[in-house]
């Protein structure tokens, strides 16, 4: 592959060839990771702006967040003005680092432990971060659907099966994390790390999604137990 950093990788992608990230130099992996986080952060800003700029949509999101907060045992935070810089900063730094840590662990367990592929740690971390724009695109699409009049309870996750007003809030929180964006992220991560064969992408993606769901679900239950949240 021509050595021109992320541009060379994107040129190959435009030709229908996804080069495994392990074949890139470390600096090229870093370039792609930063680019992916930047694009995801910009998409998140657009989604957040739509949520805040449409009064009816904003009110629905605020009501849902307040309901979940009260059922978790704390007062809802005060309403704040929309800040594009705040959303961008949180998405770029917190989202990028959090994704690298969580999905990096998931990738190591799945790709090295289950698929038995010897992928470097830098390639695992990059593969964990590069699919972020896919997740942000899913969120933007969902926001646009809600903006068009679809109820906010209609989401591409298992949360659609629960009523947050009556369901156990721990189960609702876990179900909300079992979403389409995470499933696509898992498949894309495996594809980028080891190559996009259907076997690796399908099996590895499902395993990665399952591992991530277990880690996230366990974390939610642990936090709920530490906070003394009673069954509801």
Secondary structure, DSSP 8 states (H G I E B T S, - for coil): ----HHHHHHHHHHTT----GGGS-HHHHHHHHHHHHHHHHHHHHHHHHHHHHSHHHHHHHHHHHHHHHHHTTS---------HHHHHHIIIIIIHHHHHHHHHHHHIIIIIIIS-----HHHHHHHHHHTHHHHHHHHHHHHHHHHTT--TT--SBGGGG--TTTS-HHHHHHHHHSBHHHHHHHHHHHHHHH---HHIIIIIHHHHHHHHHHHHHHHHHHHHHHTT----
